[in-house]
């Protein structure tokens, strides 16, 4: 009735990414970091 409908599952319910998928995601985040954010890696 009020607010948004909650999803059926959350990220906690999903299987964990393999190390290679995690590394690819980290690399994508580093490559697409907005210029006003300082890299802290």
BELSULSUL-V508379 format. One line per field, one symbol per residue. ss: DSSP state (a for helix, b for strand, c for the rest). phi: phi as a letter, one per 30 degrees, with the letter a starting at -180 (. if undefined). psi: psi as a letter, one per 40 degrees, with the letter a starting at -180 (. if undefined). A space follows every 50 residues. Layout:
# BELSULSUL-V508379
ss = ???
phi = ???
psi = ???
This chain:
# BELSULSUL-V508379
ss = ccccccccccaaacccccaaaaaaaaaaaaacccccccccc
phi = .cidddddbcddddddddeddddddddddddcddddcddcc
psi = diaihiidiiddeiiiiidddddddddddddfhidehhhe.
